[in-house]
Amino acid sequence: MLLQDLRQTWELDSVFPGGSESKELLAEIKWAEEEVKVLAQKIDKFTFSNESFVNLISEMQAFSERLSTTGSFVGCLIAQDVKDKKAMALRGRLESVYASFSNVGSALDKQLMEISEDTWKDVVSMQEFKDIAFTLNERRMQAKEKLGISEESLINDLAVDGYHAWSTLYDLVVGRINIKVEIDGKEEELSVGQAENKYSNPDRKIRKDTFEKFVEAWDNEGEFCAASLNHIAGFRNEIYKHRGWKETLKEPLAINRMKEETLTAMWDAISSQKDIFVKYLNRKAELLGLEKLSWYDVDAPLSSANSKMSYDESAQFIVEHFRSLAPKMADFSEKAFLKGWIEAEDRAGKRPGGFCTGFPTKKETRIFMTFSGTPSNVSTLAHELGHAFHSDVLKELPYYATNYAMNVAETASTFAEMIVADAAVTNAKTKEEKIALLEDKAQRSVAFFMNIHARFLFETRMYEERKNGQLSVERLCELMEEAQKEAFNGALVEYHPYFWASKLHFYITDVPFYNFPYTFGYLFSAGIYAKAKEEGPSFEEKYIALLQDTGKMEVEELAQKHLGIDITKQDFWLKGIELAAADVEEFLELTQH
């Protein structure tokens, strides 16, 4: 099917008509505010029996689905228009519901802990819990490591106007930033997301001017951002201290259902293999006529020829290449484009970045990004479609079985990216086109192995320092630049000291350390992709089976069951890095003088 004249704004009215003015949305929020009280009372009066427990878990999952749908919808409203004050107010109401529901969850966890070990084993082996036994066991185990119910409830309540409020302040700061840049003799006013897209502009003057204005804008907001980041980190550190958790990474690792040995093995493998990626960065500098790259040159195209692709062309390109290895993912993506599930329009007032979000009650997803036709945009589009497909193959499972960790979420998205990128290289018609496509792949390896490594190093060190007091704007800039120099092996001449301020991920309060899962997903998907190439389209059923297990086990077990590998050892990670390095080797060979 030819994909053309596609809409670039998403369709949301089928979820709740009328945006932030929606009567149905307001009614659903009001229902949630009342229902969460009903659930609290039910758990408070709960008397255990197999039947009553099955009913309670069923009600908890049903409420979670509805609240998740409502929260996703309001998130979409704010993302499409960061100045939508009504949507921001609705999010404030929902934050209170989330806090109350967290308290309900804490009360449920208390009930789980009070069930005897023998009874518990019988309960989780019931047919009704076949798909969610892992989640229930996980909840029971994690509850034992937390404070008492009254303390955990107090934390949840205080987080609304404390912890989460600092994240909201960051959104307000982003919304008011406008970056004025002169392009082709005309002054343009850019949002943060639009400005970041300019780092892919072939004109170095535009990249440099945008970067300087970008840094200046964040410098002006530095005190606000530093306050937000200090209080987010301080809040987390205090909670960890009171729970008796000595390691800052304890929660992020638990959320990602992975062992510390796995994370250490991954970063150690990457650190030992960075030389080839430094060679790539040096060659790119040479090709751009520079001694060394600056931060704003890393994503620059090597030529302006064919560097842009229309939205319709990108859609066609992605679906066709998906079809070669994953026909079901191709069919799903085609549906997403045709049904208008993607917000891609390049306009001011949008939130920066890209994401995929789900509406579980509708069994649908939506994708958000700002599309300006760059190769990076095409990759982002494929990436988010990978997320959406992951959600789609889980849509018939119980809600608790669909809560997969972020690291395996990033596996599905980067697997989708790899299909598109590799097929494009294979089908390149000219040497120049092949060089450009290989360079795009190398760029993404640098992002996962160096940029994200810098984020991880910065955040780890920042949390440690924060235990001894607040960090100044200047100190945060120092830590950021030190982390970037280390992660990039000194390959750049100029870094981005205010990256800590501008990067949304540092301010997300729902998920701490929103960085290493991306690199995990990239390398884990490389192993999956290698198997898919060996077996062809028939592998997709095995791939779907792996995705359907992502909410049911820890990642080490997932890898052993579906790939037969031990990811606590460096060997697996080194093989994935080798695949990325092979692309760089080919790029270096093709660009030799």
N, C-alpha and C positions, 0 to 999 in steps of 0.2 A: 504493500500500500504506500502511495506517495503522501508524505506528510508535508502539507503546505498551508499557508495562511493560518498558522496556529496562533491561538491567543497567548499572550505573554503575561496576563494577569490571572491569578487563580480564581477558581469558582468556589466560594465559601457559603453561598446562600442555601445550598442543600443541607448544610449542617445546622446553621442558625441564620435565618433570613434577616437582613437589615444591619449587619455589622454590630457596632457597639450600641446601636439604638434598638437592637433586636428584643422584642417582647419575650420570645421563646428563650433567648439566652438569659435574660433577667429572671424568668420563671425558673430556669434550671439552676441558676446560682442560688435563688431563694430556697428551692427544694433541697439543694446540697447543704445549705446552712441549717435547715431543720432536720434533715435525715441523719446528719452526722451526730446530732444530739440523741436521736433515737437509737442509733448504733451504740453510742456510749452507754446508754441505759441498759441495752440488751446484754452487753458484755459485763456490765456491773452486776447484773442479776443472773448471770449465766451459771447454769448447773450442768456439769458435763454428762453427756451420753453420746454414743456414736451418732445418733440421729441429730441431736441438737448441734453437735460440732460440725457435721456436714452442712446443715442449714446455715450456721453462722459463717462458715468460710464461703459459702455460696453468696451470701448477702454482702460480705466484704469485697468479693471479687466484682460483683455487679456494681456496687457503689464506686469502686476504683475505676471501672470502665467509664462510667458516666462522668466522674470528676476529671479523669484524664482527657476525655473528649472536650469538656468545657475549658479546661486549662489550656489545651492545645489551641483551641479556637481563639481565646483571648491573646495567647502568644502570637498567633498569626496576625491579629489586628494590630498589635503594637509593632511587629516586625515590618508590616507594610506601610505604617505611618507612625513614626516615633513621636509624633506630636498629637496623637489621638488620646486626649486627656480622659475621655470617658472610659476608654479601654484600660488605661492605667489605673483608674479608680476601681474598675471591675477586678483587675488583677490584685489590687489591695484586699478586696473582699475575699477573693479566692485564696490568698495567702493565709487568711485567718481560718478558712475551711481546711486548708492543708495542715495547718498547725493542729487544729482540733482532731483531724483524722489521724495525724501522727500520734496524738495522745490515745486515740482509740486503738491504734496499732500497738502502742506500748502496753495498754490494758490487755489486748489479745495475747501479746508475748508473755505477760505474767500468767495468763491462763495456760499457755503452752508449757511453761516451766513447772507448773503445779501438777501436771499429769505425770504419773509414775512412768519409769522407763519401760516396763513391760507393757503397760497399757498403750504407751506412745507407739511402740513398735507395731502393735496390732492395728492402731488407728491409721498410721501412715501407709500400711500395707493394704488398706481397703481399696476396692476398685475405683471408688469415687475420687481417690487422691492419686491415682496412677501417674498422671502427668505432672502433679504439683508436689509430690512427696519430697523432692529435693528442696524446693522453696520452703516448705514447712519445717523441714529439718534445719535448714539454714537459719530461719527466723528464730527457732528455739535455741540454737547454739549461740547466735549473736546476742540474743536477749540476756543470756547468762553473763555476758561480758560488759553489760551496761549497768548504769546506776538503777536505783529503785524506780518504780513507776511514777512517784510524785516528783522526783528530781528530773526524770526524763520528760515528764509533762511540762514542768516549769521551763526547761530548756526549749522545748518546742514553742511554748507560748511567747517567751522572750525573743525568740528568733524572728518573729514576724516584724517587730518594730526595731530590732537590732540587726542581727545577722543578715536577713534577706533584704532589709531596708537599704543596706549599703550597696547591694547589687542593683537595687532600683535607682539609687543615686547615680551609679555609673551609667545606666540607660539614659537618664536625664541629661547627663554631661554629653554623651554621644549625640543625643538629639539636637543639642544647641550648637554643635560645632559645624561651622561652614568654612571650607578651605577655598580661598580665592586664588586661582591660577590663570596665567595668561597662556592661551593655546591658540596658535595660528592668528596672533595679533588681536585676539578677543578674550576679554576676561570671563572666566567661567567660575561659578560658585558650586563647589562640589561637596557632597556629603562624605562622611568617612569611608563608606563602602565604595563610592565612585572614585575617591582619591586613591584608594589602594589598588584599584584596577589600572591606574595610570603607570604603575611600576612595570607593566607589560607593554608600554608604549615604545615604539622603535626610536623615538626622538629622545636622546639622552638629556637634552635641556629640559624637556617636559618632565621627565622622570626626576631629575635633580631638583627642579623648582618645586615640584609637587612634594617631594620628600622634605625639603627644607621648610615649606609652609606647613606640612603635616606635623613635623617635629615642633615647630613654633606653636601650633594650635594646641598640641598636647602639653607643651611646657606651660602655656597659659592656664591650663586646667590641672596642672601637676599636683597642687595642694589638695584639690578635691579627690583626685584619683589615689593619691598616697593615703589620704584619710580612709577612703573606702577599703583599699587593699590591706592596710594595717589593721582595721577593725574586723574584716573578714578573717584574716589569719589569726588575729588575737582571740576571736570568739572560738575558732576551731581549737586552737592550742589549749584554751582554758577547759573546754569540754574534755579533750583528750587527757589532760592532767587529772581532772576529777574522776574520770573513769579508770585511771591508772594505766593509760596507754602511753608507753614511753616513745614509741616509734611514730613519727608523723605519717609514714606511709601505710600504717596498719589499716586505716579506713579505706584509702584508695585501692589497696590490694584486695581487701575484702569485697568491695563494690565490684571489682573486676574479676572476682573469683579466681585469683591467681596467687601463686607462691612468690615470695621474694627472690628465691633462687632463679625463677624463670625471668623475672625482670632484670636481675643482675647479669644473667647469662646473655640476655639480649643486648644490653648496653655494652657489655665487655666485648662481645663479638663485633658490634658496630665500631667501637673505638679502635679496635685492632685493624680495621679495614678502611680507614678514612683516606689514606694516601691517594687512592685512585680517584676519589671524588674531589680532592684538592687539585689533582692534575686536570680534571674536567673544568674546574673553576678558573684555573690559570689559562687553559686553552681558550675558554670563552672570553676572558679578558683580552687575550691576544687578538682574537677574531673581531672584537669590538674596538680594537685600536687603543687599548688601555694597558697600563702596567699591571694594575690589579683592579678587581671589581670592588665597587662600593655596594652597600646593602641594597640600594635601589636599582642595581644592575643585575642582580641574581636572576630575576624573572624576565629580563629584557629579551626580546626576540633577536635572533642573529640577522634577520633581514625582514624588511617590511612586506616582502612578496608572500602572498597567500597566508598572511598571519591572521586574517580575519575570516570569520565564517558566520553566516546569518543563523538566526535561531532555527529556522526551518531546515537549513542544511545540516546543522548540528544534530537535530532530532533524527533526521534520516540517517546520518552517519552512525549515530549511536545504536539505533535499532538494528540496522543492517549488520553491524559488527557483533552485537550481542547474539544475533541469530546464528552465527557460525559456531558458537560453543554453548550457548544457553538459550535455546529457542523459547522456553517458557518466560524467561526474563525479558526477552525481546517482545513477546506478546503483551506482557504486563506494561512495559515501558510505552509501547504504542498506545495502549489504553490511557495511560497517565497523560500523554501529550494531547490526545483527542478529547479527553474529558475536562481538560483545563485544570489539572491538579498541580500546576507549576506556576509560581510567581517569579517571573524572570525579568520583567521590564526594568530598563535602566533609567531610573528617575530619582530625583532628590527626595529626601524625607524617609527613605527606607533604612532599616537597621543594616549594619555591615554584616558580611559573612554569608554563609549558606547553611541550611539545615533541612532535615526531613522530620515531620511530626505526624503523629497518628491520631485518628478519631476512632477508637476501638468500637464504639457503639454503632458506627456506620461501616465498620470494616474497610475503611479507606485511609489514605495518607495524603499529605500535601508536601510540596517541596518549595523552599524559598531560596532565592539567590538574586544577584544583580548581574544580568548577562549583557556583556558589551562586545562579544564576538571573539575574545582572545582564546588561544589554545587552553589556557588555564581555566577559562569559563567552561569550555567543552568538557574538560576533565571533571570540574566540579559538578556539572550536570549529570555525567555518567556516575559519579561518586554518590550523589544523592538518590539517584534511581536505584543503585545497589541497596541503599538503606531501605527504600520503599519496598523493593521486592522481598527483602528479608522479612519485613512486617507482614507482607501479603501472604507468605507461605506459613505464617503462624496464626493467621486470623481465625482459624477454626479451633484453636487450642484454648484451654481455660486461661483466664487473664494472668494468673500467677506464673504460668508456663511461658508467657510471652515477654517476661521481664528479663531479657538477656543483658549481659554486661556490655559496657561500652567498647571494650577491646575487641570482642567478637562482632559487635555492631560495625566497627571500622573494618573488620575483615570482609564483610559482604560488600561494603562500598568500594574498598580498594581493589577487590577482585573484579568488580564491574569496570573500574578504571583501567585495569591491566588488559582486559579483553579488548577494549576500544583502542588503547595505545599500541598494543602489540600488533593487532590486525592492521592498524593504519601504517605501521612501519613496514610490515610484510607487503602491503599493497601500494607502497610508495612508487610513483611513476618516474621520478627523477632523483638524481643524487642529492640535489638541493632539498627536495621534499623529505627525503629520508633523513638527512642531517637535521632538519628542523624537528622532525618527529622524535628522533633519538634524543635530541636536546631537550625536548619537552619531558621525556621520560627521566632523563638525568636530573632535570630541575626538581622533579617530584621526589627522587631519591635524596637529593640534597635537603629538601624540605623535611623529610621524615628522619634522616640520619643526623642532620646538623641543626636546622632551625628548631625542630621539636626537642632535640637533645638540649639545646640552649634553654628552652622553656623549662624543661625538667630540672636542669642544673640550677637555674635561677630560683625556681619555686622551692626546691628542696632547701637551698641555702637561706632563702628569705624566711622560711618558716622557722628554721633553727635560730636565726638572728632575732626574729620577732619574740622569741621566748624571753629575751633580755631587755625588751623595750621596743618602742616604735622606731621605724626606719624613716629617715628623711627622704625627700625627693632626690636629693643628691646621692644618697647611699643606694637607693633603689636603682638609679641610673648606673652607678658603679657596678653593682651586682649584675645588672642586665648585660652591660658591655663585657664584663669579665666572662660571663657564661657564654656569650656569643663568640668571643675570641677563642675560648677553649673548644667549643663545639664545632667551630669552623676551622680548627687547626690553624688559626691565624691567616686564613686564605683571603680575607677581605682587607681593604685599606680604610674603610669607613663602616661603622656599625650603627645600630639603631638603639641608642640609650633609652628612648622613651617607649620601647616596645612593651614594657610592663604596663604602661598606662593605656596604650591603644588596643591591646589584645583582650577582647571580650572574655576569653576562656579563663583568665585569672580571676574574674569577678563572678563566675557562675557558682552560686552557693549550693545548688542541688548536688553537684558532683565535684569533689576536690581532686586536684591534679588532673585537669582535663588536657593532658598532653601525651604521656607515654602510651595510652591505648591506641593512638593513631599509628605510632611506629609498630606496635605489636600487630595491629591489623594489617598493615602494609606487608610485613614479612610473613605473617601467618598465611595471608592470602596468596603470597608467592608460592608457598608449598602446595596450596590447593590448586592454583593455576597450573603448576607444572603437571599435576595429575590430570587436570582437565585437558591439557594439550595432548597428553599421552593417549587418553581414551576418547576424546572427541565429544560430540553432543550427548552421547549415552551417559557421560559422567554427571550430567545435570541432576539426575535423580538422586545420586549419592550426595551431591552438593546440597540439595534441598533437605535430605535426611540430616545432614550435619547442621544446617541452619535450624531445623526443627528441634534439635537437641540443645541449642545454645542457651535456653532458659532452664535447662534441667540438670546441668552438671558443671563442675569446675573446668577451666580451660585445659588443664593438664590431662584430665580424663577424656575430654572432648577430642583432643589431639591424638591420644592413644587409641581411642575407639574408632575414629573415622579415618585417621591417616597412619596409625601405627608408629607414632613418633614420640620421643621424650623431649619435651620443650624446656626442661630444666637444664639441659646440656647445650653448650654453644654450637655443637655440630649442626643442628637444625637451622639455627639463625644464620650461620655462615653460608649455608647453601642458598638461602634466600638472598643474602647480600651478593653472592656470586652472580645470581641472575641479573641484579641491578648493575653490577660491575661490568658484566658482559656488554650491556648497552653502552656504557661509557667507553669501553675498549673500542667498540665499533665506531663510536662517534669520533674518538681520537684518531683512529685509522683514516676515516673519511675526510677529516679536516687537516691532515698533514700537508705541509707545503711541499 
